[in-house]
Amino acid sequence: MAETSSCDETTRLPYKLMLSCPYGLSPSQVSVIFDKAYDRIPHPDQNLENSIAEYGGHAFHIDNVCDGDQKQGCHVYLHLGLTDYRTFVGTNLNPMWEKFLVQSEDETVRCQHTSNPLGNGAIVETSDGKILLLKRSNNVGEFPGHFVFPGGHPEPEEVGIMSHDNVVPESLSTRVSLEMFDSIIHEVVEETGIPAISLAKPVFIGISRREMNVRPTAFFFIKCSLESKEVEKLYGSAQDGFESTHLYAISKDELDSVAWKMPGCHHGGVSLYRLMLNTVGGRLP
C-alpha cells in the first residue's frame, strides 16, 4: 500500500510510510524508472532558491512510488531523478525547509521543491534473533547521538550517473535497482564490520519518510549468519566506525522503546519491520 498515514487519533508519529512491502521484494521485483522528469522542481520564489548553499555529491531523488498486489511475484515501480548534496542541504536541511513545501494532499506535489535524496537502512537480524542498531557520533551532521539502523544511500556514480547528459533512462533501470540492493550491503559492511559473506541477500520492505524535513529512506531486511556477540567484536574494525560510537544488539521486543530515540524515517523502519513480521513472521525468501 502506498502513502500510508502513520498517525492515529492520539499520537502523531514522526513519519509516513510511502510504501509498504511486507512480503519482502527481491531486485527483480523492484523496477526503477529513472528520468529527468522526476528531478526536483525549482521553487518559484527565487530568493528561496538562492538560499541553497554550495556543496557536492550526487544522490537519487525520489519522486513517486507505484505498487501492485503485495504478494509473491508483484512489482513496485520507483520514479527516480537526480539530486545532490548541495540541494539536500539547501532544501531538506534548510532551517526554512517548510517554505519549500506545497500545500497539497498529494505527497509528490507537496515535496516537489525539496531534494528528497533516497537514503537506505538495514534491519539486520543476527542468528540469535537480535536486531543491530548504531548510536550516531556527536560529530555527524544529522541527528548526532540518535539511534539508527545501519545505512546511507545508493550512489548514482556506482552506475555511471553524473548527470542526465547522454543517459538513456531505459538502460539504467536494472542497474539502478541492483545498486539499491548492493549499496545497502556495502553500508552494513562498512558501518558494522560484518563481512559480506555473512549477510543474506537483502529484501526490500518499503520506504518511510520522516515528517521533519521530509527525508525518505528505503528499508531492507537482512539476515546475518553470525551471533550478536560475534558482531559486537567485529564492530571495532568497521571502516566507517567513526560515524557511530556504539553498536547495540537488541531484542525485537526492545525495538519499540528505542524507536522514539530514532530519526523519524528510521522510526518508520521499525513499523515496516513490524508489518513484515505480522505478515510473514520473518520467513522471507
C-alpha positions, 0 to 999 in steps of 0.5 A: 500500500502506498502513502500510508498515514502513520498517525492515529487519533492520539499520537502523531508519529514522526513519519509516513510510510510511502510504501509498504512491502511486507512480503519482502521484494527481491531486485527483480521485483523492484523496477526503477524508472529513472528520468529527468522528469522526476528531478526536483522542481525549482521553487518559484520564489527565487530568493528561496532558491538562492538560499541553497548553499554550495556543496557536492555529491550526487544522490537519487531523488525520489519522486513517486512510488507505484505498487501492485498486489503485495504478494509473491511475484508483484512489482513496485515501480520507483520514479527516480531523478537526480539530486545532490548534496548541495540541494539536500542541504539547501532544501531538506536541511534548510532551517526554512525547509517548510517554505519549500513545501506545497500545500497539497494532499498529494505527497509528490506535489507537496515535496516537489521543491525539496531534494528528497535524496533516497537514503537506505537502512538495514534491519539486520537480524543476527542468528540469535534473533537480535536486531543491530542498531548504531548510536550516531557520533556527536560529530555527524551532521544529522541527528548526532547521538540518535539511534539508527539502523545501519545505512546511507544511500545508493550512489548514482556514480556506482552506475555511471550517473553524473548527470542526465547528459547522454543517459538513456533512462531505459538502460539504467533501470536494472542497474539502478535497482541492483545498486539499491540492493548492493549499496545497502550491503556495502553500508552494513559492511562498512558501518558494522564490520560484518563481512559480506559473506555473512549477510543474506541477500537483502529484501526490500520492505518499503520506504518511510519518510520522516515528517521533519524535513521530509527525508525518505529512506528505503528499508531492507531486511537482512539476515546475518549468519553470525551471533550478536556477540560475534558482531559486537567484536567485529564492530571495532574494525568497521571502516566507517566506525567513526560515524557511530560510537556504539553498536547495540544488539537488541531484542525485537521486543526492545525495538519499540522503546528505542524507536522514539530515540530514532530519526523519524524515517528510521522510526518508520523502519521499525513499523515496516519491520513490524508489518513484515513480521505480522505478515510473514513472521520473518520467513522471507525468501 
